[in-house]
Amino acid sequence: MSKVFWACACAVSLNWAGAAFAKASQEKPIDFATQIQPIFDRSCATSFCHAGANPQQGLNLEAGKSYDSIVEVLSGESSTAMRVKPFDAENSYLYRKLEGEQADLGGAGWRMPFGKPALAADQLKLIEDWITQGALKEPPTTAVAASAWGEVKSLVKAWAR
């Protein structure tokens, strides 16, 4: 009986993994340095905001410093929310702050960028997709790595549900 159960479980798992892989491999990985950082450069990493010697909330969004300041780092405004929680844009404080919905995560203050127009919808979507893809610093560089990452990403998403 247990052999039949495990055989069925393996078959179902392989079928599910194959379908998840097919979907994940269709997404093109987002490159932080060339697609996300330019948004920060234009809208956030300015004097008296998120750049320089004393960036607001200790959040430095300058090139070369931003990734380590946001990914899996607790927010300065919410004691429980990560600035960027890989695979989970809705629970990533930075993303919610850009939407102006930081209060949903126990945060405060204003929508960012403060005193400037909100990010364009396509910029917000790009940041959301980058986080949902796992908030990688660099995209996989080979087809094999991209395929393996797609499988890992799908498994992590399923596990997080």
C-alpha positions in Angstrom: 0.0 0.0 0.0 2.7 2.5 0.9 4.6 1.8 -2.4 1.5 2.7 -4.4 0.9 5.8 -2.3 4.5 7.0 -2.8 4.4 6.2 -6.5 1.2 8.3 -6.9 2.6 11.1 -4.8 5.8 11.2 -6.9 3.8 11.2 -10.2 1.6 14.1 -9.0 4.7 16.0 -7.7 6.5 15.6 -11.0 3.5 16.6 -13.0 3.0 19.7 -10.8 6.7 20.6 -10.9 6.7 20.3 -14.7 3.8 22.6 -15.1 5.3 25.1 -12.7 8.6 24.9 -14.5 7.0 25.6 -17.8 5.3 28.7 -16.5 8.3 30.0 -14.6 10.7 29.5 -17.6 8.5 31.7 -19.7 9.2 34.7 -17.4 12.3 36.7 -18.3 14.4 37.3 -15.2 14.6 41.0 -14.2 18.1 42.5 -13.9 18.4 44.6 -10.7 21.4 46.7 -12.0 19.9 47.6 -15.4 16.2 47.6 -14.7 15.5 48.4 -11.0 18.5 50.5 -10.0 17.8 53.2 -12.7 14.3 53.7 -11.1 16.0 54.3 -7.7 18.6 56.6 -9.3 16.0 58.8 -10.9 13.4 58.9 -8.1 15.0 58.0 -4.7 18.8 58.2 -4.5 19.0 62.0 -4.2 20.5 64.4 -1.7 18.4 64.6 1.6 16.5 61.4 0.6 18.0 58.0 0.2 21.6 58.8 -0.7 24.7 60.3 0.9 26.2 60.0 4.4 22.9 60.0 6.3 20.1 58.6 4.1 16.6 58.7 5.4 15.7 55.7 7.6 19.2 54.4 7.0 18.0 53.3 3.5 20.7 54.0 1.0 19.4 53.5 -2.6 22.6 54.6 -4.4 24.1 52.2 -7.0 26.3 49.6 -5.3 24.6 50.1 -1.9 20.9 49.7 -2.6 20.6 45.9 -2.9 22.2 45.2 0.4 20.0 47.9 2.0 16.7 46.5 1.0 16.7 42.7 0.4 15.8 40.8 3.6 16.4 43.8 5.7 13.8 45.0 8.3 12.2 48.3 7.6 13.0 51.2 9.8 9.3 52.1 10.0 7.8 48.7 10.7 9.3 46.3 13.2 8.0 43.2 11.4 8.2 43.9 7.7 11.2 43.4 5.5 12.0 46.1 3.0 12.0 43.5 0.3 10.8 40.0 1.0 11.8 37.8 -1.9 8.9 36.2 -3.8 6.4 38.3 -1.8 5.8 41.9 -3.1 2.6 42.3 -1.1 4.5 41.9 2.2 7.5 43.9 1.0 7.6 47.2 2.8 9.4 49.1 0.0 6.9 48.0 -2.6 3.9 48.9 -0.3 5.6 52.3 0.5 5.8 53.0 -3.2 2.1 52.2 -3.5 1.3 54.4 -0.5 -0.1 51.3 1.4 2.6 51.0 4.0 0.0 51.2 6.9 -1.2 47.7 5.9 2.2 46.4 7.1 2.3 48.5 10.3 4.2 51.4 8.7 3.8 55.1 8.8 4.7 58.2 6.8 3.9 59.1 3.2 4.0 57.4 -0.2 7.4 57.5 -1.7 9.0 59.1 -3.5 8.1 61.9 -1.1 7.4 65.3 -2.7 7.6 63.8 -6.2 5.1 62.2 -8.5 4.3 58.5 -7.8 6.2 56.0 -9.9 4.6 55.1 -13.2 2.5 52.0 -13.3 5.1 50.2 -15.4 7.8 51.0 -12.9 5.8 49.7 -10.0 5.0 46.6 -12.0 8.6 46.0 -12.8 9.5 46.3 -9.1 6.7 44.0 -8.1 7.7 41.4 -10.7 11.4 41.6 -9.6 10.4 40.9 -6.0 8.0 38.1 -7.1 10.8 36.5 -9.1 12.9 36.3 -5.9 14.5 39.8 -5.8 17.8 38.5 -7.4 20.8 40.7 -7.5 21.8 39.2 -10.8 19.7 37.1 -13.2 20.8 33.6 -13.9 23.4 33.7 -16.6 22.9 30.3 -18.4 19.9 28.5 -19.6 20.6 25.7 -17.1 20.8 28.1 -14.2 17.7 29.9 -15.4 15.9 26.6 -15.6 17.0 25.5 -12.1 16.1 28.9 -10.7 12.6 28.6 -12.2 12.1 25.3 -10.5 13.3 26.7 -7.1 11.2 29.8 -7.5 8.1 27.7 -8.1 8.7 25.4 -5.2 9.3 28.4 -2.8 6.1 30.1 -4.0 4.1 26.9 -3.4 5.7 26.3 0.0 4.9 29.9 1.1 1.2 29.5 0.4 
